[in-house]
Amino acid sequence: MKVLVPVKRVIDYNVKVRVKADGTDVDLANVKMSMNPFDEIAVEEAVRMKEGGKATEVVVVSCGATACQETLRAALALGADRAILVESDVALQPLAVAKLLKAVVAKEAPGMVVCGKQAIDDDSNQVGQMLAALLGWPQATFASKVTLGDNNVTVTREIDGGLETLELKLPAVVTTDLRLNEPRYATLPNIMKAKKKPLETLKPDALGVDVTPRLKTLKVAEPPKRAGGVKVADVAQLVDKLKNEAKVLG
């Protein structure tokens, strides 16, 4: 069975995000970029499926600028077999990405799509669900455990009330949560081997997908800075401040 894993290039999670002076977007100049952490977990899970004899091939795909090749090479170094870049200079929104992935799925015919539950840059948490809807495939989101069978997959997912276990018929879409696994580090030999693994480049037009943005960002702003804490002398003063300053008591 072939497993398809979408990966996204995002600002590294250790970097403090800065907003452009004109408030139009996030400043990406000279900023370290890396693979979305949830996608890294998805790659690890797919590679483990292959190592366990449940999958025959792991294909990673990224949609975006030419620089996404770095992210794909990182995924190949983690154990993926080959990569596909859907190259676009247009800023891709979740629906456009889902449509591109649907076209790639039609081309590759995987038995399963495993992707991160969300990207840490826009936090949309939409692509996995949209892709499942477009494909008409069953889906399981926020997976904390995945057990692959012959024609089905059992997924334990995290919900507000605890854990929920679902059984899906393949093909299916699964999105990974933080506690599913701990991704491995890429070794130097695997990084060198990744440079020789195949990386195919496609264009949205060739896939028959219109990626024109449907949403417009009006303004980007940093959250307001938190004010310092204040010590109060007694309960009466605390109640007074909550009532008259914070306005949280009637």
N, C-alpha and C positions, 0 to 999 in steps of 0.2 A: 504493500500500500504506500502510495505517495502522500507525504504531508507537506502542505504549503504554509509557510510562516511569513506574514507581513511584518516588516520592521520599519521603524521611523527614526530619522535623524533629528535629534532635539538638543537643546542646550543642556550641557552636563548638569546632573542634579547637584553637584557641589558648587556650581557657579551662582553668584547672586545676580539675579536678573535686573537689568536696567532698562528704563523706558526712555525712548528718544525725547529730545528736548521739545520737539513740536507735538509730542503726544500722539503721533500717528501709528506707532508700532513699538515693538521691543527692539532694543539695540543689539544687533548680532555681530557688529564689527569687532574683530579680534577676540571672539568669545569661543571657548572650548565647546565643541559639539561631541556627542556620543550617541550610542544606541539607546532608545527609550528603555528604561529598566524593566518594564512589564513585558516588552518584546524580547528582551534578553532571557527572561524566564520562559517565554514561549519557545524560543530557539532551544534552550536547554531541555525542555520537556520533549520536543520533537526528536532531538538527538538521542535522548534516553529511550524513546520508543524504537528507534533504529537499532540501538545497541542491544535492546531486549528482544530483537527479532520480530517486532510487531510492525515495523515500517521498513520499507525497502529504500526509500529516497527522501531526503529533506531538501526542499526548495525554498529559498528565501526570496522575498520580493519587496522592493521599496519603490515608492512613488514620490518624485520630487526632482530637485536639481541634480546636476552631475556629481556634486560633492557627496551625494548619497552612496556613491560607490564605496567610500571609506566604511560606511556602516555595513554595507553588504559584505565587504571583505572581512570585517570583524566577525560577522555571523558565520562566514565560511571557516574562519579560524576556530570557531567554537565547535565545528563539526558538521555544518550543513554541506551538502554535496555540490550545489550550484546556485546561481543567483540570477535574478531578473530585475532590471531597473526600468521602470516606466518613467522616462525623462520628460520633465515639464518645467518651464520657467514660470508658469502661472502658480500663484499660491493656491494649493489644493485644499478644498474644504471636505469635511467628512463624507458627504454624499458622492462627491466626485471620486474620492479614494475608493469608496465602496463599489462604484460602478467600474472603475479600472480593475479592481480585484476580481469582480465578477467576470470580466473579460479574460483575465489571466486564468481564472479557474476553468473557464470554458476551453481555453487553449491547453492547459496542463492536465485537466481531469484528475485532481487529487481526491483521495478518499476522505480527507479531513483537512480543515483549516484551523490552525492554532494561532491565536494572536493575543497580544496584551490587552487587558481590559480597557486601558485608556492611555493616552500619551500625556506626559507630564508638562507639556508646553501649553496646550489649549484645554486639557482635562475634559474633552467633549464626551468621551465614553459612548461613541455612536457607531463607529465603523463596523465593529463586529456584529452588532444587532442589525444594522442596515444591510450588510452583506448577506446575512442569513435570510433576511426578508426578500432580497432581490433574487437569491438563489432558490428560495422555497425550501431551505434545509432546516432541520431542527438545530437549536442552539442551546448552549449552557454557558452562562456568564459567571465571572468571579470564581473560577475553579480553584479549589485548594487541594484536590486530588483527582487524578485522571487514571482510569483503568481501561485499557483497550482490549476488547474481545475480538471475535472473528468478524462479526457483522454489526457490532454495536460498541458503544463506549459508555462507561459508567462514570459520572462526574459528581463529585461532592463539591457543592458550592456554598459560599458564605453568604448568609442572609442576616437581616436584622435580629431575627429570633434565634440564630445559632447556625446550624448546618442543614442543608437540604441535599438529598441524593437523587440524581436523575439518570435514567438510562435512555440513550439516544440511538436510533438506527443510523448507520453510516450511509452516505456521507453526512457530515455535521460540522458545525462551527463551534469552537470552544474558545472562550477568552480567559486568560490566566490572571489569577490574583497573586498577591505578594508572597503568600505562604505556600505556594505550590511546590517550589524547590529553591535551591540556592545555585545560581549559575556558576559554572566552572570558570577558571581563568584560562585564557588562551596561552598555550605554550609557544615558545619561539619556533620550534619545528613546524607546528600547525599554522603559525602566522606566515611562515615561508611557503608552506604548501598551499595556503589560501590564495596566494598571488597567481598560482597556476590553474586554479579551478575556474570553470567557465562562468562568465558573466555576460548575459544577453541584455541588450538595450532595445527597448521598444518606445514608440511614441503614442500618445493618446489617440491621435488621428488614425493610426494604423489599427487600433483596437476599436475604433468606431465610437469613442466616448467624448462627449462635450464636457470640458472641465471648466467652463466659464463660471466664475464665482457667482453665487446666488445671494450671498450676504456681504454687507459692507461694514467694515469697522469704522465707527464714528470717532472714537477716542479711546486711548489707552492711558491709564493713570495708575500710579502706585497707590497702595492702600494707605490711609492716614496713619501717621506715626502714633504709637500708643503713648498716652500721657503717663507720667510717673505715679507711683502709688502714694497714698497719704495715710499716715497713722492718725488714729483718733484716740481720744483720752478715755472715752467710756461708751457704753451702749447708746446713751441718749444722744451723744454727738454723732454716732454712726447713723442712727435713725433719722436725725435731722438732715444729714448730708444725702442720704438715700431719698429723702422726701423732697428736699428743696433744690439740690444740685443735680443729682442723677435723675430725678423725676420718675423713679421706679416704684415709689409708694404713694398711695392715694392720700 
